[in-house]
Amino acid sequence: MSLAAPLRAVLAALGGLLGGMAAGPTAAEGQPAAPLRIGIIGTGHIGGTLARLWVAAGHEVLISSRHPDELKGLAASLGSRAHVGTPREAALFGEVVVVSVPYGALPQVGRDLHTELAGKVVLDTCNPYPSRDGAMALEARKLSTGVADPQFLPGVRLVRAFNAINSGDLAREAHRAGEPIAIPLAGDDAAALAVARRLVTDAGFAPVVVGGLARAREFDVGTPVYTRLMTAPQLRAALGLH
């Protein structure tokens, strides 16, 4: 009896097994990234809109304010991936934390939640307005937010994000048809910037990394690109980015 046919069968089965083993890592690498837990400190127009967009993208959020009971209706409308709590609970909950409070409250957030925020990726949407925030806002504008804000939020992996778009445009322009609207980012931590880019994309916009925190001055309040709706190529051209 010839052994050729059985041998071919064994070799074919072995080849299939090895092929399947080789394909395994490739398939795993192609899987979507796991959803993130995002704590939102200050759930006003910007924070609330981001919560809605990120829940729709599959992330889990904990929205917070000084009066968390007032947020229960929003959380209920967002479904089971949305939770309500205090700012401290949001800071503890989030792998990523968004700080979206009046600028004058930023130093207090940093003092109260220093331990809870330490080492975390923090997306900072806050803008200084002297008419609302007083003298500290004047100093922050003079220094630029990318220089001032790390003094208020020490020990975090800070990214300036979502500060250069109006809340109405954030809601209306998300996932628009055609080329998406750009969101400028600035940060000194490459891994934190990667997280910020992902969350900008998941919210329905195009991330544009302008540079380190010192370059946040290029999209601060009062700059030519502030609150202007531009695509990524348009924003890069306006800022002289290549």
VEXFI-961573 format. One record per residue (C-alpha): x, y, z. Coordinates in nm, 3 decimals, decimal comma. Layout:
! VEXFI-961573
+---------+---------+---------+
!      c1 !      c2 !      c3 !
+---------+---------+---------+
!       X !       Y !       Z !
...
+---------+---------+---------+
//
This chain:
! VEXFI-961573
+---------+---------+---------+
!      c1 !      c2 !      c3 !
+---------+---------+---------+
!   0,000 !   0,000 !   0,000 !
!   0,138 !   0,343 !  -0,101 !
!   0,210 !   0,594 !   0,176 !
!   0,201 !   0,892 !  -0,061 !
!  -0,166 !   0,979 !  -0,014 !
!  -0,167 !   0,957 !   0,371 !
!   0,159 !   1,154 !   0,385 !
!   0,016 !   1,428 !   0,166 !
!  -0,291 !   1,444 !   0,390 !
!  -0,079 !   1,477 !   0,704 !
!   0,135 !   1,748 !   0,546 !
!  -0,175 !   1,936 !   0,427 !
!  -0,329 !   1,922 !   0,777 !
!  -0,002 !   2,037 !   0,934 !
!   0,022 !   2,320 !   0,685 !
!  -0,332 !   2,428 !   0,766 !
!  -0,261 !   2,420 !   1,139 !
!   0,056 !   2,628 !   1,101 !
!  -0,124 !   2,867 !   0,867 !
!  -0,399 !   2,914 !   1,123 !
!  -0,144 !   2,979 !   1,398 !
!   0,030 !   3,238 !   1,182 !
!  -0,297 !   3,409 !   1,098 !
!  -0,398 !   3,441 !   1,462 !
!  -0,187 !   3,746 !   1,557 !
!  -0,282 !   3,922 !   1,234 !
!  -0,650 !   3,882 !   1,308 !
!  -0,601 !   4,000 !   1,664 !
!  -0,412 !   4,306 !   1,549 !
!  -0,703 !   4,393 !   1,324 !
!  -0,949 !   4,404 !   1,612 !
!  -1,082 !   4,750 !   1,712 !
!  -0,927 !   4,915 !   2,016 !
!  -1,105 !   4,854 !   2,344 !
!  -1,348 !   5,125 !   2,458 !
!  -1,212 !   5,378 !   2,705 !
!  -1,345 !   5,495 !   3,039 !
!  -1,369 !   5,874 !   3,026 !
!  -1,433 !   6,099 !   3,324 !
!  -1,572 !   6,443 !   3,242 !
!  -1,522 !   6,717 !   3,500 !
!  -1,762 !   6,996 !   3,415 !
!  -2,051 !   6,878 !   3,201 !
!  -2,167 !   7,198 !   3,036 !
!  -2,214 !   7,256 !   2,665 !
!  -1,873 !   7,119 !   2,558 !
!  -1,849 !   6,840 !   2,817 !
!  -2,208 !   6,728 !   2,762 !
!  -2,169 !   6,720 !   2,384 !
!  -1,846 !   6,521 !   2,407 !
!  -2,016 !   6,273 !   2,641 !
!  -2,289 !   6,217 !   2,385 !
!  -2,045 !   6,171 !   2,097 !
!  -1,818 !   5,933 !   2,287 !
!  -2,099 !   5,716 !   2,418 !
!  -2,222 !   5,685 !   2,059 !
!  -1,870 !   5,573 !   1,966 !
!  -1,882 !   5,295 !   2,228 !
!  -1,690 !   5,452 !   2,515 !
!  -1,806 !   5,463 !   2,877 !
!  -1,834 !   5,803 !   3,042 !
!  -1,890 !   5,941 !   3,388 !
!  -2,025 !   6,296 !   3,370 !
!  -1,989 !   6,521 !   3,671 !
!  -2,045 !   6,865 !   3,812 !
!  -2,082 !   7,031 !   4,151 !
!  -2,453 !   6,937 !   4,129 !
!  -2,453 !   6,583 !   3,988 !
!  -2,827 !   6,532 !   4,041 !
!  -2,884 !   6,786 !   3,765 !
!  -2,708 !   6,553 !   3,519 !
!  -2,924 !   6,245 !   3,574 !
!  -3,152 !   6,331 !   3,284 !
!  -2,859 !   6,360 !   3,043 !
!  -2,712 !   6,033 !   3,165 !
!  -3,045 !   5,856 !   3,125 !
!  -3,074 !   5,983 !   2,769 !
!  -2,729 !   5,846 !   2,687 !
!  -2,800 !   5,493 !   2,808 !
!  -2,615 !   5,233 !   3,010 !
!  -2,264 !   5,350 !   2,919 !
!  -2,319 !   5,685 !   3,090 !
!  -2,287 !   5,742 !   3,465 !
!  -2,317 !   6,043 !   3,695 !
!  -2,094 !   6,143 !   3,984 !
!  -1,888 !   6,407 !   4,153 !
!  -1,573 !   6,556 !   3,998 !
!  -1,364 !   6,333 !   4,227 !
!  -1,553 !   6,025 !   4,109 !
!  -1,499 !   6,131 !   3,747 !
!  -1,127 !   6,171 !   3,809 !
!  -1,108 !   5,825 !   3,967 !
!  -1,325 !   5,662 !   3,701 !
!  -1,150 !   5,785 !   3,390 !
!  -0,855 !   5,631 !   3,214 !
!  -0,882 !   5,965 !   3,037 !
!  -1,021 !   6,273 !   3,208 !
!  -1,168 !   6,579 !   3,037 !
!  -1,158 !   6,906 !   3,231 !
!  -1,417 !   7,147 !   3,091 !
!  -1,483 !   7,407 !   3,360 !
!  -1,475 !   7,788 !   3,370 !
!  -1,109 !   7,882 !   3,355 !
!  -1,117 !   8,045 !   3,697 !
!  -1,202 !   7,706 !   3,851 !
!  -0,900 !   7,532 !   3,699 !
!  -0,661 !   7,598 !   3,990 !
!  -0,914 !   7,461 !   4,239 !
!  -0,963 !   7,146 !   4,029 !
!  -0,587 !   7,094 !   4,033 !
!  -0,565 !   7,138 !   4,409 !
!  -0,870 !   6,929 !   4,499 !
!  -0,797 !   6,640 !   4,262 !
!  -0,419 !   6,637 !   4,251 !
!  -0,394 !   6,277 !   4,375 !
!  -0,680 !   6,142 !   4,164 !
!  -0,551 !   6,300 !   3,840 !
!  -0,182 !   6,223 !   3,890 !
!  -0,031 !   6,052 !   3,586 !
!  -0,356 !   6,046 !   3,387 !
!  -0,418 !   6,171 !   3,036 !
!  -0,613 !   6,495 !   3,079 !
!  -0,781 !   6,677 !   2,791 !
!  -0,811 !   7,045 !   2,881 !
!  -1,082 !   7,242 !   2,697 !
!  -1,078 !   7,549 !   2,925 !
!  -1,032 !   7,904 !   2,794 !
!  -0,946 !   8,220 !   2,992 !
!  -1,193 !   8,507 !   2,970 !
!  -1,100 !   8,804 !   3,191 !
!  -1,461 !   8,928 !   3,210 !
!  -1,558 !   8,599 !   3,374 !
!  -1,236 !   8,468 !   3,529 !
!  -1,065 !   8,784 !   3,648 !
!  -0,696 !   8,875 !   3,664 !
!  -0,570 !   8,516 !   3,643 !
!  -0,717 !   8,495 !   3,293 !
!  -0,517 !   8,797 !   3,184 !
!  -0,199 !   8,632 !   3,307 !
!  -0,290 !   8,304 !   3,135 !
!  -0,347 !   8,483 !   2,806 !
!  -0,013 !   8,656 !   2,842 !
!   0,169 !   8,328 !   2,908 !
!  -0,057 !   8,120 !   2,680 !
!  -0,270 !   7,835 !   2,809 !
!  -0,010 !   7,574 !   2,717 !
!   0,231 !   7,737 !   2,961 !
!  -0,017 !   7,842 !   3,230 !
!  -0,234 !   7,532 !   3,254 !
!   0,037 !   7,285 !   3,362 !
!   0,089 !   7,509 !   3,665 !
!  -0,277 !   7,459 !   3,757 !
!  -0,284 !   7,085 !   3,673 !
!   0,060 !   6,957 !   3,774 !
!   0,150 !   6,591 !   3,741 !
!  -0,094 !   6,508 !   3,460 !
!  -0,031 !   6,416 !   3,097 !
!  -0,192 !   6,729 !   2,959 !
!  -0,331 !   6,786 !   2,610 !
!  -0,501 !   7,107 !   2,500 !
!  -0,804 !   6,990 !   2,302 !
!  -1,156 !   7,097 !   2,200 !
!  -1,091 !   7,453 !   2,319 !
!  -1,100 !   7,613 !   1,974 !
!  -1,452 !   7,515 !   1,867 !
!  -1,789 !   7,650 !   1,979 !
!  -2,021 !   7,403 !   2,148 !
!  -2,288 !   7,446 !   1,882 !
!  -2,041 !   7,364 !   1,606 !
!  -1,913 !   7,069 !   1,809 !
!  -2,264 !   6,926 !   1,807 !
!  -2,355 !   7,018 !   1,448 !
!  -2,033 !   6,933 !   1,267 !
!  -1,957 !   6,594 !   1,424 !
!  -1,941 !   6,318 !   1,162 !
!  -2,046 !   6,560 !   0,890 !
!  -2,055 !   6,451 !   0,527 !
!  -1,735 !   6,512 !   0,337 !
!  -1,402 !   6,609 !   0,491 !
!  -1,426 !   6,644 !   0,870 !
!  -1,363 !   6,962 !   1,065 !
!  -1,021 !   6,978 !   1,228 !
!  -0,953 !   6,995 !   1,601 !
!  -0,608 !   7,132 !   1,694 !
!  -0,415 !   6,956 !   1,971 !
!  -0,105 !   7,044 !   2,169 !
!   0,079 !   6,828 !   2,420 !
!   0,423 !   6,720 !   2,534 !
!   0,338 !   6,351 !   2,592 !
!   0,332 !   6,142 !   2,272 !
!   0,115 !   5,866 !   2,420 !
!  -0,135 !   6,120 !   2,557 !
!  -0,153 !   6,283 !   2,215 !
!  -0,225 !   5,943 !   2,060 !
!  -0,521 !   5,900 !   2,296 !
!  -0,642 !   6,252 !   2,217 !
!  -0,620 !   6,184 !   1,843 !
!  -0,829 !   5,871 !   1,884 !
!  -1,097 !   6,053 !   2,083 !
!  -1,111 !   6,342 !   1,836 !
!  -1,161 !   6,091 !   1,555 !
!  -1,424 !   5,900 !   1,752 !
!  -1,611 !   6,225 !   1,810 !
!  -1,633 !   6,277 !   1,434 !
!  -1,351 !   6,526 !   1,371 !
!  -0,998 !   6,530 !   1,231 !
!  -0,713 !   6,566 !   1,483 !
!  -0,428 !   6,801 !   1,397 !
!  -0,129 !   6,793 !   1,631 !
!   0,015 !   7,144 !   1,631 !
!   0,308 !   7,058 !   1,858 !
!   0,407 !   7,070 !   2,222 !
!   0,213 !   7,256 !   2,488 !
!   0,401 !   7,578 !   2,418 !
!   0,239 !   7,583 !   2,073 !
!  -0,114 !   7,587 !   2,217 !
!  -0,081 !   7,966 !   2,192 !
!  -0,136 !   7,924 !   1,818 !
!  -0,501 !   7,826 !   1,870 !
!  -0,576 !   8,011 !   2,193 !
!  -0,859 !   8,266 !   2,229 !
!  -0,812 !   8,556 !   1,991 !
!  -0,593 !   8,378 !   1,736 !
!  -0,694 !   8,375 !   1,368 !
!  -0,789 !   8,005 !   1,384 !
!  -0,988 !   8,020 !   1,710 !
!  -1,345 !   7,889 !   1,652 !
!  -1,295 !   7,891 !   1,274 !
!  -1,430 !   7,580 !   1,104 !
!  -1,152 !   7,439 !   0,886 !
!  -1,058 !   7,102 !   0,748 !
!  -0,726 !   6,950 !   0,847 !
!  -0,544 !   7,071 !   0,532 !
!  -0,687 !   7,420 !   0,583 !
!  -0,584 !   7,430 !   0,949 !
!  -0,235 !   7,304 !   0,872 !
!  -0,196 !   7,571 !   0,604 !
!  -0,323 !   7,843 !   0,837 !
!  -0,071 !   7,739 !   1,105 !
!   0,216 !   7,674 !   0,867 !
!   0,231 !   7,303 !   0,952 !
!   0,376 !   7,051 !   0,709 !
+---------+---------+---------+
//
